[in-house]
């Protein structure tokens, strides 16, 4: 399982002071490289459906079932 982990903040908030939140999208049928190459279009879709939010950072990582359930 691959996780696209990203941090979002309110667009109107100051860079370091605003309320930010960690979010993720899970994929079962892609590789980490595919995640890295496809992350920006996925995040653009997410931003289009969540007006007023900005993405501060993102990364792709492998998630094991044991780690995900913990």
C-alpha positions in Angstrom: 0.0 0.0 0.0 1.3 3.5 -0.9 0.3 6.6 0.9 0.4 10.1 -0.5 0.9 12.1 2.7 0.4 15.8 2.6 0.0 18.8 4.8 -2.7 21.4 4.1 -3.2 24.9 5.6 -5.9 27.5 5.3 -4.9 29.8 2.4 -5.7 32.9 4.4 -3.5 31.9 7.3 0.1 33.1 7.8 2.8 30.8 6.6 3.8 29.4 10.0 0.9 30.4 12.3 -2.1 29.0 10.5 -4.0 25.9 11.3 -2.5 23.1 9.3 -3.5 19.4 9.1 -1.9 16.2 7.9 -3.9 14.3 5.4 -3.3 11.3 3.2 -4.6 9.4 0.1 -4.0 5.6 0.0 -3.4 3.6 -3.1 -3.1 -0.2 -3.4 -2.2 -0.6 -7.0 0.7 1.7 -7.6 4.5 1.8 -6.9 6.3 4.5 -4.9 7.7 5.9 -8.2 4.2 6.1 -9.8 3.0 7.9 -6.7 5.9 10.5 -7.0 5.2 11.1 -10.7 1.4 11.3 -10.2 1.3 13.2 -6.9 1.0 16.7 -8.3 -2.1 16.0 -10.5 -3.7 14.2 -7.6 -3.0 17.1 -5.3 -4.3 19.5 -7.8 -7.6 17.6 -8.0 -7.8 17.7 -4.2 -7.2 21.5 -4.1 -9.9 22.0 -6.7 -12.4 20.3 -4.4 -11.2 22.0 -1.2 -11.2 25.8 -1.9 -9.4 27.9 0.7 -6.8 25.3 1.3 -3.1 25.2 0.2 -0.7 22.3 0.3 2.4 23.0 2.3 4.3 19.7 1.7 3.8 16.2 0.5 5.6 12.8 0.2 4.9 9.3 -0.9 5.7 6.3 1.3 5.1 2.6 1.6 2.6 1.7 4.4 2.4 -1.8 5.8 -1.0 -3.1 7.0 0.5 -3.6 10.5 1.7 0.1 10.6 -1.7 1.3 9.2 -3.7 -0.5 11.9 -1.5 0.7 14.8 
